């Protein structure tokens, strides 16, 4: 009998497996990321469809966790999914199996993403989160916002969590 995973356990499993897949298929992952600019051609339509399906599942997992009460509300589940995915898949650039195993790296990443790097004492002292400051100020939700103005840390006027667009 299989038991359904909690949202946090499901996200942990996805993060761990992403690292394992990157390590096990490092050559293929490297080629994919180096050649992804050519995904616009019709020959790669099935690859794009599969990538989009994986992205959608990842976003849905985070949205389900938010609506189910397991995760706090974020300005964009989509950007969070892209961030986690990028953090995990970038391992193709640096991962070597001579230290921690890919699964151990995935476990470490999952722990940090799910619980943060702060210990209990530091969590009690932490200032209001960026998410709450942005929500309270309305910043970041409009192109005229200081967070989106050109010239600030290389940003552009594009909203960081605006309408769905393909970051690839």
C-alpha positions in Angstrom: 0.0 0.0 0.0 1.5 3.3 -1.0 1.0 6.4 1.1 0.6 9.8 -0.6 3.5 12.2 0.2 3.1 15.5 1.9 3.9 18.6 -0.1 7.2 19.0 1.6 8.1 15.3 1.2 7.1 15.5 -2.5 9.2 18.6 -3.1 12.1 17.0 -1.2 11.9 14.0 -3.4 11.8 16.1 -6.6 14.9 18.1 -5.5 16.8 14.9 -4.6 15.9 13.2 -7.9 16.8 16.3 -9.9 20.3 16.2 -8.5 20.6 12.4 -9.1 19.4 12.8 -12.7 21.8 15.6 -13.4 24.7 13.4 -12.0 23.6 10.2 -13.8 23.0 12.0 -17.1 25.6 14.7 -16.9 26.6 14.6 -20.5 23.0 14.7 -21.8 22.1 17.5 -19.4 25.2 19.5 -20.5 24.2 19.1 -24.2 20.6 20.1 -23.4 21.7 23.3 -21.7 24.3 24.2 -24.2 22.0 23.6 -27.2 18.7 24.8 -25.7 18.8 28.0 -27.8 18.0 25.7 -30.8 14.8 24.5 -29.2 12.8 26.9 -31.3 13.1 24.7 -34.3 10.2 22.4 -35.1 12.3 19.3 -34.6 12.5 20.1 -30.9 8.7 20.5 -30.3 8.5 17.2 -28.3 11.4 18.3 -26.2 9.8 21.7 -25.5 6.5 20.0 -24.7 8.2 17.7 -22.2 10.1 20.6 -20.6 6.9 22.6 -20.3 5.1 19.6 -18.8 7.9 19.2 -16.2 7.8 23.0 -15.4 4.0 22.9 -15.0 4.2 19.9 -12.6 6.8 21.7 -10.5 4.8 24.9 -10.3 1.6 22.9 -9.5 3.5 21.1 -6.7 4.4 24.5 -5.1 0.9 25.9 -5.6 -0.7 22.9 -4.1 1.6 23.2 -1.1 0.7 26.9 -0.7 -3.1 26.3 -1.0 -2.9 23.3 1.3 -1.3 25.3 4.1 2.1 23.6 4.0 4.0 26.5 2.4 3.8 30.2 2.9 2.4 32.3 0.1 5.0 33.6 -2.4 4.6 36.3 -5.0 5.2 33.6 -7.7 5.2 29.9 -7.4 6.4 29.8 -11.0 9.5 31.8 -10.3 10.2 29.8 -7.2 9.9 26.6 -9.2 12.3 28.0 -11.8 14.7 29.0 -9.1 14.7 25.6 -7.4 15.0 23.9 -10.8 17.9 26.2 -11.8 19.7 25.6 -8.5 19.5 21.9 -8.9 20.2 21.6 -12.6 23.2 23.9 -12.6 25.0 21.1 -10.8 25.9 19.8 -14.3 28.5 22.6 -14.3 30.2 21.7 -11.0 29.1 18.4 -9.6 31.8 15.7 -9.2 31.1 12.4 -7.5 34.3 12.6 -5.4 32.6 14.3 -2.4 29.0 14.2 -1.4 26.7 11.9 -3.5 24.2 13.6 -5.7 21.4 12.4 -3.4 23.2 13.9 -0.4 23.5 17.3 -2.2 19.8 17.0 -3.1 19.0 16.3 0.6 21.1 19.3 1.7 19.4 21.6 -0.9 16.0 20.3 0.1 16.7 21.0 3.8 17.9 24.5 3.1 14.9 25.2 0.8 12.3 23.8 3.1 13.8 24.9 6.5 16.2 27.7 5.6 19.7 28.2 6.8 18.7 30.0 10.0 18.8 28.1 13.3 15.9 28.4 15.7 17.5 31.4 17.5 18.2 33.3 14.3 14.7 32.6 13.0 13.2 34.3 16.1 15.4 37.4 15.5 15.0 37.7 11.7 13.6 40.9 10.3 10.4 40.9 8.3 10.8 38.9 5.2 11.3 40.5 1.8 8.1 39.0 0.6 6.1 40.7 3.4 8.0 44.0 2.8 7.2 43.9 -0.9 3.6 42.9 -0.3 3.1 45.7 2.3 4.8 48.3 0.1 3.3 47.2 -3.2 6.8 47.2 -4.7 7.6 44.9 -7.5 4.1 44.6 -8.7 4.3 47.5 -11.2 6.9 48.4 -13.7 7.4 51.8 -12.1 8.3 50.2 -8.8 11.9 50.8 -7.6 12.6 47.0 -7.7 11.9 47.0 -11.5 13.5 50.2 -12.6 16.4 50.0 -15.0 19.8 50.5 -13.6 19.2 48.8 -10.2 21.4 45.7 -10.0 21.1 45.1 -13.7 17.3 44.9 -13.6 15.0 46.0 -16.4 11.5 47.3 -16.3 10.2 43.7 -16.7 8.2 42.5 -13.7 10.2 39.8 -11.9 7.0 37.8 -11.3 4.8 39.1 -14.1 2.9 37.2 -16.8 4.1 33.8 -17.8 7.0 34.0 -20.2 9.5 31.5 -21.3 12.8 32.1 -19.5 14.6 29.9 -21.9 
